[in-house]
Each structure stands twice: as C-alpha cells, then as structure tokens.
Amino acid sequence: MPIQYPCITTRNPAVRWAEHAAAGGPKSTLFFRTVEGAGGLTKTQARVLEQKLINQHGLPNLFNKINSISPKKWGMYGITP
C-alpha cells in the first residue's frame, strides 16, 4: 500500500486517525499505521523522517500540502531531494 499522507502526532495515533475519519474528506478513508521504530523520536527527528517520506513519494502525490522542513534547510538535516 503506497504512502499517501505522512504525518506527525504526539497524541495517541488511534485518536488522531479517528479525528481524520470523523472529519470526512479524502483522508477519512485512508488506512493509517505507525512507522515501525519511529516511536520516541524528538520533534526534529520526526520532522526529518516525515520530510524524507515526502521527498520519497513526491509532495504532489500526497495529501500533504506543504513540506515539513523548508527545502533551503534540508542540508542542515542531511535530507536530499
């Protein structure tokens, strides 16, 4: 199953997913799962992981509207286009 919406939450993921489902719209029908081994990351580490997933799948192909980290700062975090 391809990634369609990488996202970060500090809350219980099941609660956040339920909010997406209740809101309706395209994200309400997605199958959500956590990334294995991604628990306990700092906010910066989570944003870097999110940005790498966005770059891997292409922002135009995702429900994300913006990059997690500005492209001009990618080099600071070892992120490549």
Residue pairs with C-beta under 8 A, 6 or more apart in sequence:
1 31
2 57
3 53
3 56
3 57
3 62
4 30
4 61
4 62
4 63
5 27
5 30
5 62
5 63
5 64
6 49
6 50
6 53
6 54
6 57
6 62
6 64
7 16
7 50
7 64
8 43
8 46
8 47
8 50
8 68
9 16
13 32
13 34
16 32
17 32
20 27
20 28
20 30
20 32
21 28
22 28
26 63
27 63
30 63
35 49
38 46
38 49
41 49
44 77
47 68
47 69
48 68
48 69
48 77
48 78
48 79
50 68
51 67
51 68
51 69
51 74
51 77
51 79
52 79
54 62
54 64
54 67
54 68
55 79
55 80
55 81
59 66
59 67
69 77
69 79
71 81
74 80
74 81
